[in-house]
Amino acid sequence: MKKIFKLRDGKKIKLGGRTLVMGILNVTPDSFSDGGKYFSTEAAIARAVQLIEYGADIIDIGAESTRPHAAPVSADEEFARIEKILPAIVNLGVPVSIDTYKPEVAAQVLELGASIINDVHGLEDSRMIDVAKRFGAPVVAMHSEKCSDGDIIADVKKFFRRTLALCTARGLDAKKIIFDPGIGFGKTFGDDLTILRRLDELKSLDEQKIFLMVGVSRKRVIGRATKLRIDERDEATGALCVHAIANGVDIVRVHNVKMISRMRLMTDRLLKGGHF
């Protein structure tokens, strides 16, 4: 399945062809990997420029840390952190995604020029569906629930079905939904490994092809498996991204865009052929 998303700012993203690289830009003081590094306006904009030079197809801006036990941030504070950098980043020419679970923040940021919603709460607040519909925005819905029936793949698929039904009922085009199985969110080490081993099973839902994004960058599952510190996990991240691409994932969300975009290029050429 291939799909060209025509975004409201005139930009486009194409899923189902070459794998897209989503570059992470955290404008927080406390994110697990690079908290505080890009918190200032100047540093954040410079990092966005660098991510694009390294090959990012999408810039994903997060203004509230989603690491375990992180302090919550008010909607006003979250928006204030994004507002000061967004116009300059939107003008860099690639689509911008907003990593938020708050519908009011998503609406404000889309109004300022962002194009995509990345909701780590999986559209738990159904108002987010209405925001996506109003702006015509693609939305990433992430599974973040604990396994309830002993089969994490069945649980994730159940979430995908429930989300599709809810979005369809509220009038959002199901083809605008990108699913994320949520590595590291509400899952055990074994759950994470099972999802990664069986990614190919998540690309189809009741014989319908769906779009899939995976975020494994520097995550706890890598630390558990390799005993490496957070700042030593990029090669292992790359290995998992190659595996994800080989299993049909459409977008990989990463910190080290330079390395992963090069690995993506070779993997796509090998497995998909052609020139992108």
PLY file of the C-alpha trace (Angstrom):
ply
format ascii 1.0
element vertex 276
property float x
property float y
property float z
element edge 275
property int vertex1
property int vertex2
end_header
0.00 0.00 0.00
1.28 3.43 -0.96
-0.11 6.75 0.14
0.87 10.35 -0.51
-0.22 12.63 2.31
-0.79 16.16 1.06
-0.18 18.29 4.11
-1.92 21.57 4.80
1.27 23.63 4.31
1.78 22.29 0.79
4.36 19.70 1.83
3.94 15.99 1.15
5.01 12.73 2.71
4.86 9.44 0.86
4.44 6.20 2.76
4.89 2.77 1.25
7.96 3.63 -0.82
11.30 4.40 0.76
11.41 4.26 4.54
11.11 7.67 6.18
13.39 8.84 8.98
11.77 10.94 11.70
14.37 12.98 13.56
13.78 13.57 17.27
14.07 17.12 18.57
13.50 17.34 22.32
13.01 20.87 23.63
12.86 19.71 27.22
15.23 19.91 30.17
14.65 16.28 31.19
14.30 13.86 28.27
15.99 10.52 28.89
18.58 10.76 26.10
19.40 14.40 25.44
17.42 16.38 28.00
18.43 20.03 28.05
20.81 19.82 25.11
18.43 21.58 22.71
16.31 23.48 25.22
17.39 26.95 24.11
15.82 28.49 20.99
19.16 28.80 19.19
20.23 25.23 19.96
16.85 23.78 18.92
16.80 25.55 15.56
20.43 24.67 14.87
19.69 21.03 15.68
16.70 20.99 13.31
18.91 22.33 10.51
21.47 19.63 11.29
18.87 16.85 11.34
17.66 17.86 7.89
21.23 17.99 6.56
21.72 14.46 7.92
18.65 13.14 6.10
15.58 13.59 8.31
12.33 13.43 6.35
10.26 14.65 9.31
11.22 16.66 12.40
9.37 15.47 15.51
9.30 18.16 18.21
8.63 17.10 21.78
8.24 19.62 24.60
7.31 17.24 27.41
9.44 14.28 28.40
7.77 10.87 28.11
10.41 9.04 30.12
9.12 7.09 33.14
8.39 9.27 36.19
8.96 12.52 34.28
7.26 15.57 35.79
4.11 16.55 33.86
4.09 19.84 31.96
1.07 22.11 31.61
-0.42 22.71 28.16
0.58 26.38 28.37
4.20 25.56 29.19
4.39 22.86 26.52
3.07 25.22 23.86
5.37 28.04 24.99
8.41 25.81 24.50
7.31 24.96 20.96
5.98 28.36 19.91
9.37 30.05 20.14
11.06 27.66 17.71
8.31 26.39 15.41
8.10 29.16 12.77
11.80 28.93 12.00
11.72 25.13 11.81
8.60 25.03 9.63
10.41 27.30 7.17
13.23 24.76 6.78
11.12 22.86 4.28
10.40 19.44 5.81
7.18 18.40 7.54
7.05 18.99 11.29
5.40 16.57 13.70
4.29 17.50 17.20
4.85 14.88 19.89
1.98 15.55 22.28
-1.05 13.87 23.83
-2.86 17.16 24.56
-5.47 18.14 21.94
-5.24 21.83 22.82
-1.48 21.85 22.25
-1.81 19.93 18.99
-4.41 22.39 17.68
-2.25 25.42 18.53
0.86 23.92 16.98
-0.92 22.81 13.81
-2.31 26.33 13.50
1.29 27.61 13.56
2.37 25.33 10.73
3.10 21.82 12.02
1.68 19.05 9.85
1.54 15.78 11.81
0.38 14.68 15.27
2.39 12.07 17.18
0.23 10.99 20.14
1.98 8.70 22.63
-1.33 8.19 24.41
-2.81 6.61 21.28
-5.76 9.01 20.83
-6.95 8.16 24.33
-8.47 11.64 24.41
-10.87 11.43 21.48
-10.73 15.21 21.03
-7.36 14.59 19.36
-9.20 12.79 16.57
-11.33 15.90 16.05
-8.19 18.05 15.88
-6.63 15.75 13.27
-9.84 15.82 11.25
-10.15 19.61 11.43
-6.61 20.17 10.19
-6.47 17.21 7.82
-3.39 15.99 9.69
-1.95 12.49 9.64
-1.77 11.16 13.18
0.52 8.60 14.80
-1.37 6.56 17.41
0.88 4.70 19.81
0.00 1.65 21.87
1.01 2.26 25.50
-1.00 -0.30 27.45
0.15 -3.23 29.55
-0.47 -6.65 28.05
-3.84 -7.93 29.26
-4.28 -11.37 27.72
-0.81 -12.90 27.59
-0.17 -12.14 23.90
1.26 -8.68 23.32
0.78 -8.92 19.55
-2.92 -9.68 20.02
-3.15 -6.76 22.45
-1.52 -4.34 20.03
-3.78 -5.47 17.20
-6.81 -5.09 19.44
-5.73 -1.49 20.10
-5.25 -0.89 16.36
-8.79 -2.18 15.63
-10.33 -0.14 18.44
-8.55 3.01 17.27
-9.56 2.54 13.66
-13.19 2.05 14.68
-13.16 5.14 16.90
-11.54 7.31 14.22
-13.96 6.12 11.56
-16.91 6.80 13.86
-15.69 10.39 14.35
-15.15 10.93 10.64
-11.36 10.73 10.41
-10.07 8.96 7.31
-8.53 5.68 8.48
-5.78 6.07 5.89
-4.49 9.09 7.81
-3.59 6.91 10.80
-0.05 5.63 11.36
0.35 3.11 14.15
3.24 2.76 16.59
3.42 -0.44 18.70
5.02 1.59 21.52
8.33 -0.07 22.31
9.13 0.69 25.97
5.70 2.04 26.87
3.74 -0.09 29.34
5.66 -3.19 28.29
8.03 -5.70 29.76
11.42 -6.48 28.26
9.91 -9.67 26.85
6.98 -7.77 25.34
9.37 -5.38 23.57
11.43 -8.24 22.13
8.29 -10.08 21.00
7.00 -7.02 19.16
10.35 -6.47 17.46
10.59 -10.13 16.43
7.04 -10.13 15.05
6.78 -6.68 13.44
5.73 -8.21 10.14
2.54 -9.44 11.80
1.56 -5.88 12.66
1.68 -4.61 9.08
-1.67 -6.20 8.28
-4.91 -5.92 10.20
-7.73 -8.20 9.09
-6.14 -8.39 5.63
-5.91 -4.59 5.47
-2.45 -3.09 5.14
-1.65 -0.38 7.66
1.17 2.13 8.07
3.61 1.51 10.90
6.16 3.65 12.73
8.68 2.26 15.20
10.68 4.19 17.79
13.48 2.16 19.38
16.17 4.81 19.57
18.46 4.31 22.59
15.61 2.75 24.56
15.65 0.61 27.68
15.17 -2.61 25.70
18.60 -2.01 24.15
20.14 -1.35 27.54
18.65 -4.55 28.94
19.82 -6.61 25.97
23.33 -5.16 25.61
24.18 -3.59 29.01
25.18 -0.43 27.16
24.70 3.11 28.52
22.23 5.42 26.78
25.03 7.26 24.97
26.42 3.97 23.63
23.26 2.58 22.03
23.28 4.06 18.52
24.75 1.01 16.76
22.19 -1.27 18.40
19.49 1.23 17.44
20.72 0.97 13.87
20.52 -2.83 13.96
16.91 -2.67 15.14
16.03 -0.06 12.50
17.44 -2.27 9.73
15.40 -5.15 11.13
12.29 -2.94 11.24
12.76 -1.80 7.64
13.21 -5.41 6.53
9.87 -6.17 8.19
7.95 -3.43 6.40
8.00 -0.50 8.83
7.26 2.80 7.08
8.90 5.27 9.50
11.74 4.93 12.00
11.98 7.57 14.73
15.57 8.18 15.88
18.05 10.50 17.56
21.13 9.74 15.41
19.67 10.69 12.05
23.02 10.81 10.22
23.86 7.17 10.89
20.35 5.77 10.59
19.54 7.61 7.35
22.61 6.04 5.72
21.63 2.61 7.00
18.09 3.21 5.75
19.41 4.14 2.31
21.37 0.92 1.89
18.64 -1.26 3.37
15.98 0.25 1.11
18.18 -0.17 -1.96
18.88 -3.79 -1.08
15.33 -4.81 -0.23
13.17 -2.52 -2.33
15.39 -1.83 -5.34
15.11 1.24 -7.51
16.33 4.72 -6.74
14.46 6.87 -4.28
0 1
1 2
2 3
3 4
4 5
5 6
6 7
7 8
8 9
9 10
10 11
11 12
12 13
13 14
14 15
15 16
16 17
17 18
18 19
19 20
20 21
21 22
22 23
23 24
24 25
25 26
26 27
27 28
28 29
29 30
30 31
31 32
32 33
33 34
34 35
35 36
36 37
37 38
38 39
39 40
40 41
41 42
42 43
43 44
44 45
45 46
46 47
47 48
48 49
49 50
50 51
51 52
52 53
53 54
54 55
55 56
56 57
57 58
58 59
59 60
60 61
61 62
62 63
63 64
64 65
65 66
66 67
67 68
68 69
69 70
70 71
71 72
72 73
73 74
74 75
75 76
76 77
77 78
78 79
79 80
80 81
81 82
82 83
83 84
84 85
85 86
86 87
87 88
88 89
89 90
90 91
91 92
92 93
93 94
94 95
95 96
96 97
97 98
98 99
99 100
100 101
101 102
102 103
103 104
104 105
105 106
106 107
107 108
108 109
109 110
110 111
111 112
112 113
113 114
114 115
115 116
116 117
117 118
118 119
119 120
120 121
121 122
122 123
123 124
124 125
125 126
126 127
127 128
128 129
129 130
130 131
131 132
132 133
133 134
134 135
135 136
136 137
137 138
138 139
139 140
140 141
141 142
142 143
143 144
144 145
145 146
146 147
147 148
148 149
149 150
150 151
151 152
152 153
153 154
154 155
155 156
156 157
157 158
158 159
159 160
160 161
161 162
162 163
163 164
164 165
165 166
166 167
167 168
168 169
169 170
170 171
171 172
172 173
173 174
174 175
175 176
176 177
177 178
178 179
179 180
180 181
181 182
182 183
183 184
184 185
185 186
186 187
187 188
188 189
189 190
190 191
191 192
192 193
193 194
194 195
195 196
196 197
197 198
198 199
199 200
200 201
201 202
202 203
203 204
204 205
205 206
206 207
207 208
208 209
209 210
210 211
211 212
212 213
213 214
214 215
215 216
216 217
217 218
218 219
219 220
220 221
221 222
222 223
223 224
224 225
225 226
226 227
227 228
228 229
229 230
230 231
231 232
232 233
233 234
234 235
235 236
236 237
237 238
238 239
239 240
240 241
241 242
242 243
243 244
244 245
245 246
246 247
247 248
248 249
249 250
250 251
251 252
252 253
253 254
254 255
255 256
256 257
257 258
258 259
259 260
260 261
261 262
262 263
263 264
264 265
265 266
266 267
267 268
268 269
269 270
270 271
271 272
272 273
273 274
274 275
